């Protein structure tokens, strides 16, 4: 028996992917998202990105519509303005409004 060539191994792998209906998904991410994926992988002892992503999808799906909703919601940042900043904004805004009013007159 002779060893298969790289082309033969690639053709066999491609045929298997076709038979199983596999589809390649590509997704570009920024460094912050990649770092978060790396954290998830490290916390859970996962070495392959594809495995981590597949597990995330499977587990989110297993949580059902209501359970997966918080996992798929867009994170919103809450902005809290301190009293000092609110006062400063108000003062600066009033001063700018006065300048604009004088410029129009």
N, C-alpha and C positions, 0 to 999 in steps of 0.2 A: 504494500500500500504506500503510495507517495503522498507527501504532504500537499495540502491544497495551497494554491497561490493566493496572494492577497485579493486578486480580482475575483477568484472563486468564492472566497470567504465573504467578500462584500456583496456579491450577487446572492449568495445564500441568505445573508442577513436582510437584504432588501426584499427578497421574496417572502421571508418570514414576516417582516413588517407589513407588507401588502396583505398577506393572508390573515393577519391579526387585526387589520384595519387601523394600525397605528398611524398617528399623524403628529408631525413635529410642530410644536408651538414655540414661537420665539417672542421674547419680551425684553425690551430694553428698560433698564432701571438706572437711577442715579445712585451715587455712592451711599447715601443715607439708607436707601431701601436695601441695598446689598448688605450693608452692615447689620441691619435688623435681621435679615435672613441668616447671616453668619451667626448672630447671637442665638437665634432659635435653634440652629443646627448644633451649636456648641452646647447649649443647655440640655439638649436631648440626645447627644451622642450620635448625630447623623453626619455622615461624611459627604454624601452626594447631594448636590442642590436639587436635582430632579426628584430624588426620593423625598426630600423635605417638602417640595412644592406639591407633589402628589399626595403626601400625607395631610398637608394642610387642606387641600381640596376635598379629600375623602372625609376628613373629620368635620369640616364645616358642613358638608352635605349631610353627614350622619346626624348633625344637630338639628336638621329640619329647617323649615322656613323661619320660624320664630327664633330658634336658637342660633341660626347663622346670621340673622339680621344685624346684631351688634358687631359681629366679626367683619361684616362687609360694608358697614356704614363708614362714611368718610369722616375721619377724625376732625373735629372742630376745635380750634384754639379759643379759649376764653380770654378775653382781654378785660382786665380790671384796671380802671383808672383811679388812682389815689385822689384824695381830696385836694392835695397840693397841685397835682397835674391838672385836674378839672378846673381849679381856680385860675391857673396860669393860662390854660386854653381859652377860658372865658375872657380874661383880661386882654390877651393878645388878639382874640377875635374881635372884641369891641374896638380895640385901637385900630385894627385894620379896616373895620367897617367905617370908622370915623375918617380915616385917611381916604378911603374910596369916595365917601360922601363929599368931602372937601374937594377932591379932584374933579368930580362931576359938576360942581357948582361954578 
